[in-house]
């Protein structure tokens, strides 16, 4: 029974490491996206660029 518990612990450790790697990659990607400046005024409204003085866009 003890051997089974040790094997189970090893399997869960591997799964936890894989999950941590995925989460770390997602966090880095999110951080990279947030660090890039957003382009203001490039929104598309009704097939063309959105007017800069408008506060809403009618579709």
Secondary structure, DSSP 8 states (H G I E B T S, - for coil): -HHHHHHHHHHHHHHHHHHHHHHHHHHHHHHHHHHS---TT--EETTEE--TT-S----
